[in-house]
């Protein structure tokens, strides 16, 4: 899955592709690097050579073993939000 976005708020398309086991080639200058982490091949979307190399590398990768439920679930989100609010109120 190739996603050379110049700006992305959250990045649902790469997340959905990862949940299906697809290798990801995506921009390093958006929220994608935080969402996908080491599961994605991150490239500069302004650099066509990096995009080409990223696609070549992605084609060689085996199926992605990303478990979307581990990283993104309501219990974890609530716990992290509560922790953030507690830290702010200290």
N, CA, C and O atoms as CSV, one atom per row, in Angstrom:
chain,resi,resn,atom,element,x,y,z
A,1,UNK,N,N,0.843,-1.161,0.000
A,1,UNK,CA,C,0.000,0.000,0.000
A,1,UNK,C,C,0.895,1.233,0.000
A,1,UNK,O,O,1.728,1.393,0.892
A,2,UNK,N,N,0.734,2.093,-0.977
A,2,UNK,CA,C,1.574,3.292,-1.115
A,2,UNK,C,C,0.730,4.516,-0.781
A,2,UNK,O,O,-0.332,4.726,-1.366
A,3,UNK,N,N,1.212,5.320,0.163
A,3,UNK,CA,C,0.456,6.469,0.655
A,3,UNK,C,C,1.395,7.667,0.849
A,3,UNK,O,O,1.730,8.013,1.981
A,4,UNK,N,N,1.819,8.301,-0.257
A,4,UNK,CA,C,2.761,9.430,-0.152
A,4,UNK,C,C,2.054,10.763,0.101
A,4,UNK,O,O,2.224,11.717,-0.659
A,5,UNK,N,N,1.277,10.821,1.150
A,5,UNK,CA,C,0.496,12.011,1.476
A,5,UNK,C,C,1.406,13.151,1.950
A,5,UNK,O,O,2.388,12.922,2.656
A,6,UNK,N,N,1.065,14.375,1.552
A,6,UNK,CA,C,1.819,15.541,2.011
A,6,UNK,C,C,1.337,15.998,3.384
A,6,UNK,O,O,2.097,16.602,4.141
A,7,UNK,N,N,0.098,15.717,3.701
A,7,UNK,CA,C,-0.448,16.021,5.024
A,7,UNK,C,C,-1.542,15.013,5.330
A,7,UNK,O,O,-2.347,14.669,4.464
A,8,UNK,N,N,-1.564,14.549,6.558
A,8,UNK,CA,C,-2.583,13.591,6.953
A,8,UNK,C,C,-2.920,13.812,8.418
A,8,UNK,O,O,-2.027,13.844,9.264
A,9,UNK,N,N,-4.196,13.965,8.720
A,9,UNK,CA,C,-4.631,14.183,10.096
A,9,UNK,C,C,-4.431,12.965,10.974
A,9,UNK,O,O,-3.775,13.059,12.011
A,10,UNK,N,N,-4.976,11.833,10.590
A,10,UNK,CA,C,-4.797,10.616,11.379
A,10,UNK,C,C,-4.244,9.479,10.550
A,10,UNK,O,O,-3.317,8.809,11.006
A,11,UNK,N,N,-4.740,9.229,9.399
A,11,UNK,CA,C,-4.177,8.186,8.554
A,11,UNK,C,C,-4.908,6.870,8.603
A,11,UNK,O,O,-4.284,5.825,8.788
A,12,UNK,N,N,-6.207,6.893,8.442
A,12,UNK,CA,C,-6.973,5.644,8.432
A,12,UNK,C,C,-6.602,4.702,7.287
A,12,UNK,O,O,-6.520,3.496,7.523
A,13,UNK,N,N,-6.372,5.182,6.058
A,13,UNK,CA,C,-6.058,4.239,4.971
A,13,UNK,C,C,-4.841,3.344,5.251
A,13,UNK,O,O,-4.937,2.133,5.050
A,14,UNK,N,N,-3.698,3.889,5.708
A,14,UNK,CA,C,-2.576,2.991,6.001
A,14,UNK,C,C,-2.884,2.030,7.150
A,14,UNK,O,O,-2.461,0.874,7.133
A,15,UNK,N,N,-3.616,2.512,8.134
A,15,UNK,CA,C,-3.980,1.664,9.270
A,15,UNK,C,C,-4.849,0.492,8.816
A,15,UNK,O,O,-4.643,-0.644,9.245
A,16,UNK,N,N,-5.810,0.770,7.956
A,16,UNK,CA,C,-6.662,-0.293,7.417
A,16,UNK,C,C,-5.847,-1.275,6.574
A,16,UNK,O,O,-6.056,-2.485,6.652
A,17,UNK,N,N,-4.923,-0.755,5.773
A,17,UNK,CA,C,-4.071,-1.633,4.961
A,17,UNK,C,C,-3.196,-2.509,5.850
A,17,UNK,O,O,-3.010,-3.693,5.566
A,18,UNK,N,N,-2.656,-1.932,6.927
A,18,UNK,CA,C,-1.837,-2.708,7.855
A,18,UNK,C,C,-2.648,-3.814,8.513
A,18,UNK,O,O,-2.147,-4.920,8.716
A,19,UNK,N,N,-3.902,-3.515,8.845
A,19,UNK,CA,C,-4.738,-4.525,9.504
A,19,UNK,C,C,-5.000,-5.721,8.589
A,19,UNK,O,O,-5.358,-6.799,9.062
A,20,UNK,N,N,-4.823,-5.530,7.283
A,20,UNK,CA,C,-5.006,-6.614,6.318
A,20,UNK,C,C,-3.689,-7.295,5.944
A,20,UNK,O,O,-3.665,-8.211,5.122
A,21,UNK,N,N,-2.594,-6.839,6.557
A,21,UNK,CA,C,-1.304,-7.465,6.319
A,21,UNK,C,C,-0.489,-6.868,5.194
A,21,UNK,O,O,0.562,-7.406,4.846
A,22,UNK,N,N,-0.943,-5.775,4.619
A,22,UNK,CA,C,-0.220,-5.165,3.494
A,22,UNK,C,C,1.016,-4.410,3.960
A,22,UNK,O,O,0.971,-3.729,4.985
A,23,UNK,N,N,2.117,-4.519,3.227
A,23,UNK,CA,C,3.265,-3.658,3.510
A,23,UNK,C,C,2.863,-2.206,3.215
A,23,UNK,O,O,2.057,-1.956,2.319
A,24,UNK,N,N,3.416,-1.267,3.955
A,24,UNK,CA,C,3.049,0.143,3.825
A,24,UNK,C,C,4.263,0.968,3.430
A,24,UNK,O,O,5.331,0.846,4.032
A,25,UNK,N,N,4.094,1.807,2.417
A,25,UNK,CA,C,5.078,2.824,2.042
A,25,UNK,C,C,4.341,4.141,2.233
A,25,UNK,O,O,3.333,4.392,1.572
A,26,UNK,N,N,4.841,4.988,3.140
A,26,UNK,CA,C,4.100,6.204,3.471
A,26,UNK,C,C,5.030,7.365,3.804
A,26,UNK,O,O,6.225,7.181,4.033
A,27,UNK,N,N,4.457,8.554,3.825
A,27,UNK,CA,C,5.200,9.784,4.109
A,27,UNK,C,C,5.723,9.815,5.533
A,27,UNK,O,O,5.058,9.363,6.465
A,28,UNK,N,N,6.920,10.351,5.686
A,28,UNK,CA,C,7.482,10.497,7.020
A,28,UNK,C,C,7.138,11.859,7.618
A,28,UNK,O,O,7.427,12.096,8.791
A,29,UNK,N,N,6.536,12.750,6.855
A,29,UNK,CA,C,6.274,14.098,7.353
A,29,UNK,C,C,4.824,14.316,7.773
A,29,UNK,O,O,4.326,15.439,7.702
A,30,UNK,N,N,4.156,13.284,8.199
A,30,UNK,CA,C,2.784,13.431,8.664
A,30,UNK,C,C,2.595,12.549,9.895
A,30,UNK,O,O,3.568,12.054,10.465
A,31,UNK,N,N,1.366,12.358,10.295
A,31,UNK,CA,C,1.086,11.529,11.470
A,31,UNK,C,C,1.314,10.039,11.205
A,31,UNK,O,O,1.259,9.226,12.127
A,32,UNK,N,N,1.564,9.692,9.968
A,32,UNK,CA,C,1.702,8.281,9.589
A,32,UNK,C,C,2.829,7.591,10.349
A,32,UNK,O,O,2.677,6.442,10.765
A,33,UNK,N,N,3.954,8.272,10.534
A,33,UNK,CA,C,5.075,7.638,11.234
A,33,UNK,C,C,4.693,7.284,12.666
A,33,UNK,O,O,5.131,6.258,13.184
A,34,UNK,N,N,3.890,8.113,13.305
A,34,UNK,CA,C,3.438,7.826,14.669
A,34,UNK,C,C,2.429,6.677,14.684
A,34,UNK,O,O,2.452,5.836,15.583
A,35,UNK,N,N,1.561,6.646,13.700
A,35,UNK,CA,C,0.521,5.621,13.633
A,35,UNK,C,C,1.096,4.261,13.242
A,35,UNK,O,O,0.798,3.251,13.879
A,36,UNK,N,N,1.912,4.239,12.206
A,36,UNK,CA,C,2.417,2.976,11.659
A,36,UNK,C,C,3.697,2.498,12.321
A,36,UNK,O,O,3.989,1.303,12.329
A,37,UNK,N,N,4.459,3.428,12.874
A,37,UNK,CA,C,5.705,3.050,13.526
A,37,UNK,C,C,6.658,2.339,12.594
A,37,UNK,O,O,6.807,2.716,11.431
A,38,UNK,N,N,7.299,1.316,13.107
A,38,UNK,CA,C,8.295,0.578,12.332
A,38,UNK,C,C,7.667,-0.359,11.306
A,38,UNK,O,O,8.378,-0.969,10.507
A,39,UNK,N,N,6.356,-0.476,11.322
A,39,UNK,CA,C,5.680,-1.348,10.358
A,39,UNK,C,C,5.712,-0.771,8.950
A,39,UNK,O,O,5.568,-1.506,7.973
A,40,UNK,N,N,5.903,0.554,8.841
A,40,UNK,CA,C,5.865,1.220,7.530
A,40,UNK,C,C,7.262,1.541,7.023
A,40,UNK,O,O,8.196,1.732,7.802
A,41,UNK,N,N,7.386,1.596,5.717
A,41,UNK,CA,C,8.586,2.107,5.063
A,41,UNK,C,C,8.293,3.587,4.851
A,41,UNK,O,O,7.433,3.944,4.046
A,42,UNK,N,N,9.002,4.441,5.568
A,42,UNK,CA,C,8.715,5.873,5.531
A,42,UNK,C,C,9.613,6.579,4.526
A,42,UNK,O,O,10.824,6.361,4.491
A,43,UNK,N,N,8.997,7.427,3.710
A,43,UNK,CA,C,9.715,8.114,2.635
A,43,UNK,C,C,9.368,9.601,2.631
A,43,UNK,O,O,8.358,10.023,3.195
A,44,UNK,N,N,10.225,10.379,1.986
A,44,UNK,CA,C,9.958,11.794,1.748
A,44,UNK,C,C,9.078,11.869,0.500
A,44,UNK,O,O,9.533,11.488,-0.578
A,45,UNK,N,N,7.837,12.346,0.606
A,45,UNK,CA,C,6.941,12.335,-0.554
A,45,UNK,C,C,7.371,13.284,-1.675
A,45,UNK,O,O,6.863,13.198,-2.793
A,46,UNK,N,N,8.300,14.183,-1.377
A,46,UNK,CA,C,8.808,15.100,-2.399
A,46,UNK,C,C,9.977,14.497,-3.179
A,46,UNK,O,O,10.432,15.071,-4.169
A,47,UNK,N,N,10.460,13.335,-2.726
A,47,UNK,CA,C,11.629,12.708,-3.329
A,47,UNK,C,C,11.201,11.459,-4.107
A,47,UNK,O,O,10.926,10.418,-3.511
A,48,UNK,N,N,11.145,11.565,-5.417
A,48,UNK,CA,C,10.672,10.469,-6.261
A,48,UNK,C,C,11.581,9.239,-6.160
A,48,UNK,O,O,11.108,8.109,-6.287
A,49,UNK,N,N,12.891,9.453,-5.932
A,49,UNK,CA,C,13.817,8.331,-5.781
A,49,UNK,C,C,13.470,7.535,-4.517
A,49,UNK,O,O,13.431,6.305,-4.551
A,50,UNK,N,N,13.217,8.232,-3.405
A,50,UNK,CA,C,12.844,7.538,-2.165
A,50,UNK,C,C,11.538,6.774,-2.341
A,50,UNK,O,O,11.381,5.663,-1.834
A,51,UNK,N,N,10.607,7.379,-3.064
A,51,UNK,CA,C,9.327,6.712,-3.314
A,51,UNK,C,C,9.553,5.418,-4.097
A,51,UNK,O,O,8.992,4.374,-3.766
A,52,UNK,N,N,10.377,5.501,-5.133
A,52,UNK,CA,C,10.693,4.317,-5.949
A,52,UNK,C,C,11.353,3.234,-5.099
A,52,UNK,O,O,10.972,2.066,-5.173
A,53,UNK,N,N,12.336,3.620,-4.296
A,53,UNK,CA,C,13.041,2.656,-3.449
A,53,UNK,C,C,12.096,2.054,-2.409
A,53,UNK,O,O,12.155,0.859,-2.121
A,54,UNK,N,N,11.227,2.894,-1.850
A,54,UNK,CA,C,10.264,2.404,-0.864
A,54,UNK,C,C,9.323,1.366,-1.454
A,54,UNK,O,O,9.019,0.358,-0.817
A,55,UNK,N,N,8.865,1.618,-2.674
A,55,UNK,CA,C,7.974,0.664,-3.342
A,55,UNK,C,C,8.709,-0.645,-3.607
A,55,UNK,O,O,8.156,-1.723,-3.388
A,56,UNK,N,N,9.957,-0.560,-4.079
A,56,UNK,CA,C,10.746,-1.777,-4.319
A,56,UNK,C,C,10.906,-2.579,-3.025
A,56,UNK,O,O,10.740,-3.798,-3.016
A,57,UNK,N,N,11.231,-1.878,-1.933
A,57,UNK,CA,C,11.407,-2.540,-0.638
A,57,UNK,C,C,10.083,-3.151,-0.165
A,57,UNK,O,O,10.058,-4.265,0.360
A,58,UNK,N,N,8.994,-2.419,-0.354
A,58,UNK,CA,C,7.679,-2.915,0.052
A,58,UNK,C,C,7.280,-4.179,-0.688
A,58,UNK,O,O,6.651,-5.066,-0.113
A,59,UNK,N,N,7.643,-4.264,-1.958
A,59,UNK,CA,C,7.314,-5.452,-2.750
A,59,UNK,C,C,8.065,-6.690,-2.268
A,59,UNK,O,O,7.620,-7.815,-2.494
A,60,UNK,N,N,9.200,-6.486,-1.606
A,60,UNK,CA,C,9.999,-7.604,-1.098
A,60,UNK,C,C,9.548,-8.058,0.292
A,60,UNK,O,O,9.856,-9.172,0.716
A,61,UNK,N,N,8.815,-7.190,1.000
A,61,UNK,CA,C,8.402,-7.513,2.368
A,61,UNK,C,C,7.361,-8.618,2.391
A,61,UNK,O,O,6.548,-8.763,1.478
A,62,UNK,N,N,7.415,-9.381,3.456
A,62,UNK,CA,C,6.396,-10.402,3.652
A,62,UNK,C,C,5.180,-9.759,4.302
A,62,UNK,O,O,5.179,-8.565,4.602
A,63,UNK,N,N,4.162,-10.553,4.511
A,63,UNK,CA,C,2.923,-10.047,5.091
A,63,UNK,C,C,3.194,-9.357,6.427
A,63,UNK,O,O,3.983,-9.835,7.242
A,64,UNK,N,N,2.538,-8.253,6.626
A,64,UNK,CA,C,2.644,-7.462,7.841
A,64,UNK,C,C,1.924,-8.180,8.985
A,64,UNK,O,O,0.813,-8.676,8.794
A,65,UNK,N,N,2.536,-8.243,10.164
A,65,UNK,CA,C,1.920,-8.911,11.317
A,65,UNK,C,C,1.336,-7.922,12.314
A,65,UNK,O,O,1.255,-8.225,13.505
A,66,UNK,N,N,0.936,-6.770,11.859
A,66,UNK,CA,C,0.413,-5.721,12.726
A,66,UNK,C,C,-0.938,-6.125,13.310
A,66,UNK,O,O,-1.832,-6.564,12.587
A,67,UNK,N,N,-1.075,-5.971,14.619
A,67,UNK,CA,C,-2.339,-6.259,15.287
A,67,UNK,C,C,-2.971,-4.939,15.700
A,67,UNK,O,O,-2.561,-4.329,16.687
A,68,UNK,N,N,-3.958,-4.504,14.952
A,68,UNK,CA,C,-4.587,-3.201,15.169
A,68,UNK,C,C,-5.231,-3.101,16.556
A,68,UNK,O,O,-5.256,-2.022,17.147
A,69,UNK,N,N,-5.744,-4.204,17.071
A,69,UNK,CA,C,-6.411,-4.173,18.371
A,69,UNK,C,C,-5.442,-3.897,19.513
A,69,UNK,O,O,-5.834,-3.327,20.531
A,70,UNK,N,N,-4.184,-4.293,19.355
A,70,UNK,CA,C,-3.198,-4.047,20.409
A,70,UNK,C,C,-2.872,-2.565,20.542
A,70,UNK,O,O,-2.743,-2.049,21.652
A,71,UNK,N,N,-2.739,-1.891,19.421
A,71,UNK,CA,C,-2.312,-0.494,19.447
A,71,UNK,C,C,-3.473,0.485,19.573
A,71,UNK,O,O,-3.337,1.528,20.213
A,72,UNK,N,N,-4.606,0.160,18.970
A,72,UNK,CA,C,-5.737,1.085,18.941
A,72,UNK,C,C,-6.989,0.413,19.496
A,72,UNK,O,O,-7.696,-0.296,18.781
A,73,UNK,N,N,-7.250,0.646,20.773
A,73,UNK,CA,C,-8.498,0.164,21.358
A,73,UNK,C,C,-8.989,1.182,22.383
A,73,UNK,O,O,-8.219,2.018,22.856
A,74,UNK,N,N,-10.266,1.107,22.719
A,74,UNK,CA,C,-10.865,2.122,23.590
A,74,UNK,C,C,-10.284,2.093,24.996
A,74,UNK,O,O,-10.106,3.149,25.603
A,75,UNK,N,N,-9.988,0.926,25.524
A,75,UNK,CA,C,-9.437,0.836,26.876
A,75,UNK,C,C,-8.087,1.546,26.951
A,75,UNK,O,O,-7.839,2.329,27.868
A,76,UNK,N,N,-7.238,1.274,26.003
A,76,UNK,CA,C,-5.925,1.923,25.979
A,76,UNK,C,C,-6.071,3.431,25.781
A,76,UNK,O,O,-5.391,4.211,26.449
A,77,UNK,N,N,-6.946,3.844,24.874
A,77,UNK,CA,C,-7.160,5.268,24.625
A,77,UNK,C,C,-7.643,5.968,25.888
A,77,UNK,O,O,-7.156,7.050,26.215
A,78,UNK,N,N,-8.592,5.372,26.603
A,78,UNK,CA,C,-9.110,5.962,27.843
A,78,UNK,C,C,-8.009,6.064,28.893
A,78,UNK,O,O,-7.886,7.088,29.565
A,79,UNK,N,N,-7.217,5.022,29.036
A,79,UNK,CA,C,-6.131,5.012,30.021
A,79,UNK,C,C,-5.105,6.103,29.709
A,79,UNK,O,O,-4.671,6.821,30.610
A,80,UNK,N,N,-4.716,6.230,28.440
A,80,UNK,CA,C,-3.731,7.242,28.055
A,80,UNK,C,C,-4.292,8.657,28.194
A,80,UNK,O,O,-3.566,9.577,28.573
A,81,UNK,N,N,-5.575,8.836,27.889
A,81,UNK,CA,C,-6.202,10.151,28.040
A,81,UNK,C,C,-6.278,10.535,29.510
A,81,UNK,O,O,-5.967,11.674,29.860
A,82,UNK,N,N,-6.681,9.618,30.373
A,82,UNK,CA,C,-6.737,9.876,31.810
A,82,UNK,C,C,-5.354,10.215,32.349
A,82,UNK,O,O,-5.210,11.123,33.167
A,83,UNK,N,N,-4.348,9.495,31.898
A,83,UNK,CA,C,-2.973,9.761,32.322
A,83,UNK,C,C,-2.533,11.162,31.906
A,83,UNK,O,O,-1.898,11.873,32.684
A,84,UNK,N,N,-2.866,11.552,30.699
A,84,UNK,CA,C,-2.514,12.884,30.209
A,84,UNK,C,C,-3.204,13.961,31.033
A,84,UNK,O,O,-2.565,14.932,31.439
A,85,UNK,N,N,-4.510,13.801,31.286
A,85,UNK,CA,C,-5.242,14.786,32.081
A,85,UNK,C,C,-4.683,14.865,33.499
A,85,UNK,O,O,-4.552,15.957,34.051
A,86,UNK,N,N,-4.355,13.729,34.088
A,86,UNK,CA,C,-3.777,13.710,35.439
A,86,UNK,C,C,-2.456,14.460,35.476
A,86,UNK,O,O,-2.181,15.203,36.418
A,87,UNK,N,N,-1.644,14.262,34.451
A,87,UNK,CA,C,-0.350,14.945,34.370
A,87,UNK,C,C,-0.536,16.454,34.228
A,87,UNK,O,O,0.192,17.228,34.849
A,88,UNK,N,N,-1.491,16.870,33.427
A,88,UNK,CA,C,-1.751,18.299,33.224
A,88,UNK,C,C,-2.228,18.953,34.510
A,88,UNK,O,O,-1.855,20.091,34.798
A,89,UNK,N,N,-3.049,18.253,35.288
A,89,UNK,CA,C,-3.625,18.821,36.509
A,89,UNK,C,C,-2.668,18.831,37.692
A,89,UNK,O,O,-2.991,19.401,38.735
A,90,UNK,N,N,-1.522,18.226,37.558
A,90,UNK,CA,C,-0.546,18.223,38.668
A,90,UNK,C,C,0.105,19.551,38.838
A,90,UNK,O,O,0.946,19.718,39.722
